[in-house]
Amino acid sequence: MPPSVKSSSPMFWTAVGFLAVGTLARFIPHPYNMTPLTAMALFAGAWLPAPVAFLLGVGALFVGDVALGWVAQNLMGYVAIGVTVLLGLGLRPGRRPVAIAEGTLSGSLLFFLLSNFGVWLEGLLYPRTWDGLIACYVAGIPFYRHQLAGDAVFAALLFGGFALVCRWRGWMASSPAAARP
């Protein structure tokens, strides 16, 4: 498995810069649920050392929650982002476009399922019954459209943009040698 980008390399700091821009993008007006968080978690897992990937993936969500307001069901969002970082770790043996697309779709669906489960579990909007859970997921479907579109766009920007920078800098982004300083 190709290792992650070493923290002393310019490639590492470029990846961190991409994530910083993604974090800031959460504060720009956007359609509801169209944020870069899931794509950022996938990207961080694919390129950064695991502890850094988890810190930045979950940290971006935390920064937004502190600034925009915490709600109890966000806990499931943290679980979803953490698992999406794990999905990103699984992309490392080549970081191929099809695998990135599958990871993006999986992370997006996972976030939808877990975050809506958190809303249902809280019990304020839906009864804690099977019918309540189904109603919660059905009510979330219109928001998922924006989430999936955002995840796809931001994943393409992060992975594609990073690949272009790597090519421009001669870093060979998809090879194991890319991780060496």
N, C-alpha and C positions, 0 to 999 in steps of 0.2 A: 504494500500500500504506500503510495507517495506520502511522505510526511507533510506536515503543515509548514507554512511559511515561518522561518525563524524570526524571532522578535527583533533581532539586530539588523535585519535586511530592509532595504528601501521598499521591497515588495510588501513586507509586513505593514509598514507605515502607510503605504498606498491603500492596502485593504482596509486598514483602520480608518483612513480618511473617507473612503467610500461609505463606511458604516456611519461615520459622523454626519455626513451629508444626509444619509437616510434618516437618521434620528431627527435632524432639523426639519426634514420634509414632513414629519408628522404634525408640525405646528403651522404649516402652510394650509390655507383653506383647501379642502378637498371633499369629494363626495363621501358620504357616510361609509365607514368601513374600508375605504380605499387608502390604506397606509402601507408603508414599506416593511413593517415589522416581521412578518413571516419570511419574506424574501431575504431580509437582513440576517435572520437567524440561520437560514439555510446557507447563505453565503459565508457567514462567519464559521459555521461548522465545516464547510468545504475547504476553507483556506487558512484558518487560524489555529494555533494550538488550542486543544479542547478547553482548558480552563479559561483562556482569553475569550474563546468563542461563546462560552456560557455567560461569562461576565458581561460581554458587550451585547449579546442577544437579549438577555434578561434585563440588563442595565438600561437599554434603550426603552423597553416597556416601562420600567420603573421611573425613568426621567419623565416620560409622558404622563404617567399616573400622578406623580407629584405635582406637575404643572397643570394638568387638566382635570384632576380629581380622581380619587380612588373610590371604587365601588367593590363590594364584597365578591361579586362574581368574577372579578379580574384575576382572582387566584387561579382559576382554571386557565386563563390566558397565559399565566406564567408557566404552567405545566405544559401547555401546547407549544410555547416558544422553546422551552427546554427540550422537548421531544423533537422539535423541528431542527434544533442544533444537532441532535443525534442523527437525524436524517442527513444533514449536511456532512457529518463525519463519514457517513456511508458513501458519499459521492467521491471521496478522495481517490479511489483507484481509477483515475482517468478524467473525472469531472466532464463527462460527455454530455452534449446537449439533450439527448433523450432522457438520460438519468436526471439531469437538472430539471427538465419539464415534469418528469414523474415526481421528483422531490417537491417541486413547487405545488403541484396538484395535491399531493399527499399532505403537505404542511397546511395548505389552505383548508382542505377538508377536515383535517384534525383540529385546527383552530375553530372552525365552525361548530364541529360536534362538541368539543370540550367547553367552549365559551357559552354556547346555548345550554349545555348541561348545567353549567354553573348558574345561569339565570333560573333554570327550573329548580335546581337544588335549593336555591335561596328561598323559594316558596312565596315570594311576594307577588309575582305576576301570574303564576300558574300553579294549580294544585299539584301536590307531590303524588301524582297518580300516573299510570301509563298514558291515559288520555291527556293529562296535563303536559307530559313530556313530548308527546307527539304534537300537541298544539304549539308548544314552544318552538320546536324545530320547524314546523310549517310557517310560523310567524317570522322566523329568521331567514327564510329562503330569499325574500326580496333583497335583504342586506348582503347575502352571500354573493350575489351577482357582482356587486362592487368589490367585495373582498377578493374574489377570484381574479377579476380583471386587474386590480391593483397588484396582487401577488405576481401575476404573469408579467405585467409591465415592469415592476420593480426588480423582479428576478432577471429579466432580460437586460435591464439597465445595469444592474450590479455585475452579473456574470459576464455579459457582453462587453460592457465598458471596461471592466477589469482585464478581460482578454485582449482588448484593443490596446490598453496601456502596456500590458505585458509584451505584446508583439512590438509595439513602438519602442519600448525600452530593451528589447531583446532578451526577455526573461523566460521565454518558453513556458508559458503558464500551465500547460497540461502535463508537463513531464515531471518526474521525480526530482530532477535537477533544479526545478524552479524553487524548491524549498531551501536550497543551499544558498548561503550568503555569497 
